[in-house]
Amino acid sequence: MTRFAVLGAGRIGQVHARAIAQVEGAALVAIADPIAAAADSVAAKYGCDIRTIDTIESSDDVDAVVICTPTDTHADLIERFCRAGKAVFCEKPVDLDSGRVRDCLRVVDETGGRVMLGFNRRFDPDFAAMKAAIDAGRIGKVEMVTIISRDPGAPPADYITRSGGIFRDMTIHDFDMARWLLGEEVETVMAQASVLTDPTIGELGDYDSVNVILRTPSGKQAIITNSRRATYGYDQRVEVLGAAGMISAKNQHRANIQFADAQGFHDAPLLDFFMTRYIAAYAAEIAGFVAALRDGTPMPTTALDGLRALELADAALESAQSGQAVQLASAKQKAA
């Protein structure tokens, strides 16, 4: 049994508390949050203790922590709990600065820490089935990946100012998916970005509409399309083209039904929020974390995956601002 403490009782902390309660072999022992009402709500719902982070660090009945605190605390907390000998599941990103992420990775390595980063989309049942089919050779060698990810609406302005921007906050999930599905690291990044949905986002120094082309050394390509506005719901689609065929994952609807009338055929509305679209994925990633701890196997997603996705986000921002393709530093080092 893996005994958990969740650090942060906000929206994503509540998602992970629910996931822990759903997963066999996991138990929620404690919740920590400076906002008493938030901690009280989780504790009442799942029957766990309310403790401080300091207390959790020294608690013998806590094996692992789930870090759901603000982004600028992630790296410090990862290092702290690795040194305390506890396993760590951390929401992305490790940090918004790639140099700080590399420093954190060194501490993880030095301590032998067991760290998993929360890229939940890999654990979505549809996307996981797609990856399994690709690995089984169903479509032959992967050639092109297309990822469409559009939010129903933009987050609040105060969130945008601390998110790191659309590439580091939103597209970063798609960068991880692209690496995973391509099966090869990315060499060059070309991005275009605009403000089309809300001028306030531009005034805050961010974009709301972006397209990115990724290219690997062998010539494989991934195309990512993001928007902060999709009036029809939460748009999450993936298509992978291979030498022998194609595989795709479609959107999920509120019900698997279709209406027909004189105006034509009509599907039920799309799911409209990531917390409903990815319920199964959040439970599956906690299950994967528990299984890796139990079996002593590698973590399904790592802090290094987080660094690679952040490097792509940094390159995409540079490309969007310069209008030029950007070669990743890691690719330049290999060429040298």
C-alpha positions in Angstrom: 0.0 0.0 0.0 1.4 3.4 -1.0 0.4 6.0 1.6 0.0 9.5 0.0 0.0 13.1 1.1 -1.3 15.7 -1.3 0.3 19.1 -1.1 -2.3 21.7 -2.3 -6.0 21.3 -2.1 -7.0 23.4 -5.0 -8.6 22.3 -8.2 -5.9 19.8 -9.4 -5.2 18.7 -5.8 -8.8 17.7 -5.5 -8.5 15.8 -8.8 -5.6 13.8 -7.5 -7.2 13.2 -4.1 -10.1 11.6 -5.9 -7.7 9.6 -8.1 -5.9 8.2 -5.1 -9.2 7.2 -3.5 -10.1 5.3 -6.8 -6.8 3.4 -7.2 -6.2 0.0 -5.6 -3.0 0.0 -3.5 -3.2 3.7 -2.7 -4.4 5.5 0.4 -4.7 9.2 1.1 -3.2 9.9 4.5 -2.9 13.7 4.6 -3.7 16.9 2.9 -1.8 20.2 3.2 -3.0 23.6 2.2 -2.6 27.1 3.8 -6.3 27.8 3.0 -8.2 26.0 5.8 -11.5 25.7 4.0 -9.8 23.9 1.0 -8.0 21.5 3.3 -11.1 20.9 5.4 -13.1 20.0 2.3 -10.6 17.3 1.1 -10.1 15.9 4.6 -13.9 15.6 5.2 -14.5 13.9 1.8 -11.7 11.4 2.0 -11.1 10.9 5.7 -7.5 12.0 5.8 -5.5 14.2 8.2 -4.8 17.9 7.7 -1.0 18.5 8.2 1.6 21.1 7.3 4.2 20.4 4.7 6.9 20.3 7.4 4.9 17.6 9.3 4.4 15.6 6.2 8.1 15.7 5.4 8.9 13.9 8.7 5.8 11.6 8.8 6.6 7.9 8.9 3.2 7.0 7.6 3.6 8.9 4.3 5.4 7.1 1.5 4.8 9.5 -1.4 3.7 13.1 -2.0 1.6 14.6 -4.8 2.7 18.2 -5.5 -0.2 20.4 -6.6 1.2 23.7 -5.2 2.0 26.8 -7.3 4.5 26.2 -10.1 7.3 28.3 -8.5 7.4 25.9 -5.5 7.6 22.6 -7.5 11.4 22.3 -7.9 12.1 23.2 -4.2 9.5 20.7 -3.0 10.8 17.9 -5.3 14.3 18.4 -4.0 13.1 18.6 -0.4 11.1 15.4 -0.5 13.7 13.4 -2.5 16.1 14.3 0.3 13.5 13.1 2.8 13.4 9.7 1.1 9.8 10.0 -0.2 8.6 9.3 -3.7 7.2 12.3 -5.6 4.5 12.8 -8.1 4.5 16.4 -9.3 2.2 18.3 -11.6 3.9 19.8 -14.6 6.0 21.8 -14.9 9.0 21.2 -12.6 9.7 24.9 -13.2 9.3 27.5 -15.9 13.1 28.0 -16.2 14.9 25.1 -17.9 18.1 25.9 -15.9 16.3 25.4 -12.7 14.8 22.2 -13.9 18.3 20.9 -14.7 19.4 21.8 -11.2 16.5 19.9 -9.8 17.2 16.8 -12.0 20.7 16.7 -10.5 19.3 16.6 -7.0 16.9 13.8 -8.0 19.8 11.8 -9.5 22.1 12.5 -6.4 19.4 11.3 -4.0 18.2 8.4 -6.1 14.7 10.0 -5.9 11.7 8.4 -7.4 9.9 11.2 -9.3 7.1 11.1 -11.8 5.8 14.2 -13.7 2.1 14.6 -14.4 1.6 14.4 -18.1 -1.9 12.9 -17.8 -2.7 12.7 -21.5 -0.4 9.7 -22.0 -2.7 7.8 -19.7 -6.0 8.6 -21.4 -7.5 5.2 -22.5 -8.0 6.3 -26.1 -4.5 7.8 -26.5 -2.9 4.8 -24.7 -4.7 2.5 -27.1 -3.4 4.5 -30.0 0.2 4.3 -28.7 -0.2 0.5 -28.1 -1.4 0.1 -31.7 1.5 2.1 -33.0 4.0 0.1 -31.0 2.4 -3.1 -32.3 3.2 -2.0 -35.9 -0.5 -1.6 -36.9 0.3 1.5 -39.1 3.9 0.8 -39.9 6.6 3.4 -39.3 5.3 6.7 -38.0 5.7 9.6 -40.4 3.4 12.4 -39.3 1.5 13.3 -36.1 -1.3 15.9 -35.9 -2.5 17.1 -32.6 -5.5 19.5 -32.1 -6.0 20.9 -28.7 -8.4 23.8 -28.1 -9.9 25.0 -24.8 -13.5 26.2 -24.5 -12.3 29.5 -23.2 -9.3 31.3 -21.8 -8.2 31.1 -18.2 -8.5 34.2 -15.9 -6.1 37.1 -16.6 -4.3 36.6 -13.3 -3.5 33.0 -14.2 -2.1 34.0 -17.6 0.4 36.3 -15.9 1.9 33.4 -13.9 1.4 30.6 -16.3 4.6 31.1 -18.3 2.5 31.7 -21.5 0.5 29.4 -23.8 3.5 27.4 -25.0 4.7 26.5 -21.5 1.2 26.1 -20.0 -1.0 24.6 -22.7 1.1 23.5 -25.6 3.5 21.7 -23.3 1.0 18.8 -23.0 1.0 18.5 -26.8 4.8 18.7 -26.9 4.9 15.7 -24.6 2.3 13.8 -26.6 4.3 14.6 -29.8 7.5 13.2 -28.4 5.7 10.1 -27.2 3.9 9.4 -30.4 6.8 10.2 -32.8 9.1 7.9 -30.8 12.0 10.2 -31.6 13.4 13.5 -30.2 12.6 16.7 -32.0 15.4 18.6 -33.8 13.8 21.8 -35.0 10.7 23.8 -34.1 8.8 26.4 -36.2 5.9 28.3 -34.6 3.4 31.0 -35.4 1.4 32.7 -32.7 -1.4 35.3 -32.7 -3.9 37.0 -30.5 -7.3 36.3 -32.0 -9.7 35.6 -29.2 -9.1 38.3 -26.6 -6.9 41.4 -26.8 -6.4 41.3 -23.1 -4.3 38.2 -23.5 -2.0 40.1 -25.9 -1.8 43.1 -23.5 -0.5 40.6 -20.9 2.2 39.5 -23.2 0.8 36.1 -24.3 -0.8 34.5 -27.3 -4.1 32.7 -27.6 -3.8 31.0 -31.0 -0.7 29.0 -32.1 0.5 26.5 -34.6 3.7 24.6 -34.3 5.6 22.3 -36.6 8.1 19.9 -35.1 10.7 17.9 -37.1 12.9 15.1 -36.0 16.4 14.2 -37.3 14.9 11.4 -39.5 12.3 13.9 -41.0 9.2 12.8 -39.0 6.9 15.8 -38.4 4.3 16.8 -35.8 1.8 19.6 -36.3 0.2 21.1 -33.2 -2.8 23.4 -33.3 -3.9 25.3 -30.1 -6.6 27.9 -29.4 -7.9 29.4 -26.2 -11.4 29.5 -27.7 -13.6 26.6 -29.0 -17.2 27.6 -28.7 -18.3 24.0 -29.2 -16.4 22.5 -26.3 -13.1 21.0 -25.3 -11.5 19.9 -28.5 -8.9 17.1 -28.1 -8.1 15.1 -31.3 -5.0 13.2 -32.4 -4.1 11.6 -35.7 -1.0 9.6 -36.5 0.0 8.7 -40.1 2.2 5.8 -40.7 3.7 4.0 -43.7 1.0 1.3 -43.6 -2.0 3.3 -42.4 -3.4 5.9 -40.0 -4.8 5.9 -36.5 -6.9 8.6 -34.9 -8.5 9.4 -31.5 -11.7 11.5 -31.7 -13.3 13.9 -29.3 -15.3 12.6 -26.3 -19.0 13.6 -26.0 -21.2 13.9 -23.0 -23.1 10.9 -24.2 -22.4 8.3 -27.0 -25.6 9.2 -28.9 -26.6 10.8 -32.1 -29.8 12.7 -33.1 -31.2 12.8 -36.6 -33.9 15.2 -37.9 -34.8 17.1 -41.0 -31.7 19.3 -40.5 -29.3 16.3 -40.5 -27.4 14.3 -37.9 -26.3 15.8 -34.5 -24.0 14.5 -31.8 -24.3 15.2 -28.1 -22.2 18.1 -27.0 -18.5 17.7 -26.3 -17.1 17.4 -22.8 -16.2 21.0 -21.9 -13.4 20.8 -19.3 -10.2 19.0 -18.7 -11.3 17.7 -15.3 -14.2 15.9 -16.9 -12.4 14.9 -20.2 -9.5 13.3 -18.4 -11.0 11.7 -15.3 -9.9 8.2 -16.3 -6.4 9.5 -17.2 -5.8 11.1 -13.8 -6.7 7.8 -12.1 -4.6 5.8 -14.5 -1.5 7.9 -14.0 -1.7 7.6 -10.2 -2.1 3.8 -10.8 1.0 3.9 -13.0 2.9 5.7 -10.3 1.8 3.2 -7.6 2.8 0.3 -9.9 6.2 1.7 -10.5 6.8 2.1 -6.8 5.5 -1.4 -6.1 7.5 -3.2 -8.8 10.6 -1.0 -8.8 10.2 -0.2 -12.5 11.0 3.1 -14.2 8.4 5.9 -13.8 6.1 6.1 -16.8 6.8 9.9 -17.1 9.8 11.6 -15.6 11.1 15.0 -14.8 13.4 14.6 -17.8 10.2 14.3 -19.9 9.2 17.6 -18.4 12.5 19.2 -19.3 12.3 18.1 -22.9 8.8 19.4 -23.2 9.8 22.7 -21.6 12.8 23.0 -24.1 10.3 22.6 -26.9 8.1 25.3 -25.4 11.0 27.7 -25.1 12.0 27.0 -28.7 8.5 27.6 -29.9 8.3 30.9 -28.2 11.6 31.9 -29.7 10.4 30.9 -33.1 7.1 32.7 -32.8 8.9 35.9 -31.8 11.7 35.7 -34.4 9.8 34.2 -37.3 12.6 31.6 -37.8 12.9 27.9 -37.2 14.8 27.1 -34.0 17.1 24.2 -33.6 17.1 22.7 -30.1 20.3 23.0 -28.1 20.5 19.3 -27.6 20.4 18.7 -31.4 23.2 21.3 -31.9 25.3 19.5 -29.3 24.8 16.1 -31.1 25.7 17.7 -34.4 28.9 19.1 -32.9 
